[in-house]
Amino acid sequence: MNIYVETNFVLELTFEQEQYVSCEQILQLCEAGQAKLIIPAYSLAEPHEKLNRQGNKRRELQKSLNDELRQLSRTSSYTNRINNIQDITSLIVQSNEEERHRFTQYRKRLLVVGEIVALTANILIEAVSCEDNYNLKPQDAIVFASIISHLQQNAPQKSCFLNRNYKDFDSPDIVDELNQFGCRMIPRFNHGYNFIQSQLSS
């Protein structure tokens, strides 16, 4: 069974968000050889941008907080409360380091177990059509075009596309196109894990 995922699968694991346990379970199933994980190359590159953007934002926030704390520390009645706030500034720095480490570790696992859909000129051309035909954002259009390209070339008997961009991908036209290739669109990773488990046990 082919399991297609998008950028949010990687982000869910990296940031340990609400559905990351299901993503980890899906990854383990693929590592055990029970299913095949298919990842657009773009979905492994895009998290870099988010990590860098978020890191810069947090560093700016940390600097602003430190500047304010230095001013407040001149008032003796604020001293005890400032100590608690300083824990927050430490967390901001620590969270950046931990998230980068998790991304590096998950990327290694994904590269070992996953099949990466290369970003080709044809996929970029098709992505432009997807933007127009399905009203997708450029990033989502690249991901969708990558998945359709892989489905066209491989025609797996069973497959599903797991994502969290339900507002973009969960449209009748997109669902219909995926259905033409026998690929089920599932807009939640925990629902996707349940579906995969049911397919593997049947």
Secondary structure, 3 states (H helix, E strand, C coil): CEEEECHHHHHHHHCCCCCHHHHHHHHHHHHCCCCEEEEEHHHHHHHHHHHHHHHHHHHHHHHHHHHHHHHHCCCHHHHHHHHHHHHHHHHHHHHHHHHHHHHHHHHHHHHHHCEEECCCHHHHHHHHHHHHHHCCCHHHHHHHHHHHHHHHHHCCCCEEEECCCHHHHCCHHHHHHHHHCCEEEECCHHHHHHHHHHHHHC
